[in-house]
Amino acid sequence: MNARLFLRHREVRLSLMSILGQLILITFTSVKLVAGGVSTEQDLVLVLVLIGFAFIFAVTILRLRNLAKITDYPEI
């Protein structure tokens, strides 16, 4: 696969920026959960947010994988 061609796609750059943002939010949420000092309701909300962002992260990875397959084929 041509990495230069892959990274030139706008969708790829947007997906990579999305992954970076998701990792930041997942890290922040995880640190908040581990540090404690929040109520049970806040714990529940933070766990749901963590699960949601983990799902979005997985979907973004699958999208990047699909884009890698598409860019590997020659233009017709």
Backbone torsions as a table, in degrees:
resi	resn	phi	psi	omega
1	MET	NA	140.6	178.3
2	ASN	-86.4	107.2	-176.7
3	ALA	-65.2	-36.8	-179.4
4	ARG	-63.6	-43.6	178.0
5	LEU	-65.9	-39.2	179.7
6	PHE	-62.8	-44.5	-176.8
7	LEU	-76.3	-12.5	178.8
8	ARG	-78.1	-18.8	-179.9
9	HIS	-70.2	135.5	-178.9
10	ARG	-63.3	-39.7	-179.0
11	GLU	-63.3	-35.9	179.4
12	VAL	-66.8	-45.8	179.6
13	ARG	-62.5	-41.8	178.3
14	LEU	-65.2	-38.4	178.4
15	SER	-66.8	-39.4	178.5
16	LEU	-66.6	-38.5	176.1
17	MET	-67.1	-36.7	177.1
18	SER	-63.4	-42.6	178.0
19	ILE	-61.9	-41.7	178.5
20	LEU	-60.7	-46.0	178.1
21	GLY	-62.8	-40.4	179.0
22	GLN	-64.7	-41.3	177.7
23	LEU	-63.0	-39.3	178.0
24	ILE	-63.2	-46.1	-179.5
25	LEU	-67.8	-38.8	177.1
26	ILE	-63.8	-42.1	178.9
27	THR	-64.1	-46.1	179.2
28	PHE	-59.9	-45.0	179.9
29	THR	-64.3	-42.0	179.7
30	SER	-64.4	-42.9	178.8
31	VAL	-63.3	-40.9	179.2
32	LYS	-63.5	-39.1	178.5
33	LEU	-69.2	-42.0	-177.8
34	VAL	-70.8	-37.8	-177.3
35	ALA	-67.6	-27.0	178.8
36	GLY	77.3	-160.4	179.3
37	GLY	77.5	15.0	177.4
38	VAL	-120.9	157.8	-178.3
39	SER	-75.1	171.4	-179.4
40	THR	-63.6	-38.3	179.2
41	GLU	-65.5	-40.2	178.2
42	GLN	-67.7	-36.7	175.2
43	ASP	-59.3	-44.7	-179.9
44	LEU	-62.1	-44.5	179.1
45	VAL	-64.0	-42.6	-179.9
46	LEU	-65.9	-36.9	177.1
47	VAL	-65.8	-42.2	177.9
48	LEU	-64.1	-39.5	176.6
49	VAL	-64.1	-42.4	179.4
50	LEU	-62.2	-43.9	178.1
51	ILE	-64.5	-41.7	179.0
52	GLY	-61.7	-46.5	-179.8
53	PHE	-70.2	-31.4	175.7
54	ALA	-65.4	-38.8	176.7
55	PHE	-64.8	-46.5	179.0
56	ILE	-62.1	-38.9	177.6
57	PHE	-60.3	-46.0	-179.5
58	ALA	-64.1	-41.1	179.2
59	VAL	-64.7	-38.5	179.0
60	THR	-66.2	-39.7	176.5
61	ILE	-62.5	-43.3	177.8
62	LEU	-64.0	-36.1	177.5
63	ARG	-65.8	-42.3	177.1
64	LEU	-63.7	-37.3	177.8
65	ARG	-63.5	-42.2	177.7
66	ASN	-64.5	-42.1	177.8
67	LEU	-64.1	-34.2	177.5
68	ALA	-65.8	-39.2	177.3
69	LYS	-64.4	-42.2	-177.4
70	ILE	-66.0	-42.7	-177.9
71	THR	-74.6	-14.1	179.3
72	ASP	-76.3	-24.4	179.6
73	TYR	-84.4	143.9	178.1
74	PRO	-67.6	150.9	178.2
75	GLU	-66.1	137.8	179.9
76	ILE	-110.6	NA	NA
